[in-house]
Amino acid sequence: MKPTRIIIFAKAPQPGFAKTRLIPALGAESAAELARQMLFNTLHEALAADIGAVELCVTPEINQAAWQGIRLPAGIEIFAQGEGDLGARLARASERALENAEPVLLIGTDCVEMSGTLLRAAAQALREQDVIIYCTDDGGYALLGLRKYSPFLFSDMPWSTDAVAGTTIARIGQLGWSVHVGQMLHDVDEPQDLKHLPDRWRLHVKA
């Protein structure tokens, strides 16, 4: 199978910066600790997928104090997300990968169901489709796989609303591209989402 690049978008897991919507339920320190667990779990699963390069696309830049003391695993490439809204950051990263003729899977660190098995299945499906999307129950998406690039998928999007996935799928149709919609997944962003955490993690979360 042709290598597929996995690009993981992540904030530095620091108190008051990552998982801020969970602070009312967990406190800033525990919310940041959960963000750190989710980051490392996602990195582990991406490397375990073994389908191509694994890239961590970070904010702030990796040389900033927010990343000091965070020992990232070997074997990953690190890029800065850069400026602009989420759409601008996703567009830059996907365009860069696709310019190098690498199919790409764009993911975050919020989905605890993300696994090496799921990533391999997505990469396999992307061999037959132009786009793969795994939607989340809050109306967003946890994974977007691309074999083609268009800024239309990222510009003027209603980010952080329940219209993101639907708008993205509609735009894929407008482009005339083929798409596969994968299984529904769950992000952990809000206090009511904590029920989706695996049992092994709940011991470490002081809800």
HELIX and SHEET records of a PDB file:
HELIX    1   1 THR A   20  LEU A   22  5                                   3    
HELIX    2   2 ILE A   23  LEU A   26  1                                   4    
HELIX    3   3 ALA A   28  ALA A   49  1                                  22    
HELIX    4   4 ALA A   65  TRP A   67  5                                   3    
HELIX    5   5 LEU A   86  GLU A   99  1                                  14    
HELIX    6   6 GLY A  116  LEU A  126  1                                  11    
HELIX    7   7 PRO A  151  LEU A  153  5                                   3    
HELIX    8   8 VAL A  164  LEU A  175  1                                  12    
HELIX    9   9 PRO A  191  HIS A  196  5                                   6    
HELIX   10  10 ASP A  199  ARG A  202  1                                   4    
SHEET    1   A 7 GLU A  77  ALA A  80  0                                        
SHEET    2   A 7 VAL A  54  THR A  59  1                                        
SHEET    3   A 7 ARG A   5  LYS A  11  1                                        
SHEET    4   A 7 VAL A 104  ILE A 107  1                                        
SHEET    5   A 7 TYR A 141  LEU A 146 -1                                        
SHEET    6   A 7 VAL A 131  CYS A 135 -1                                        
SHEET    7   A 7 VAL A 179  VAL A 181  1                                        
END                                                                             
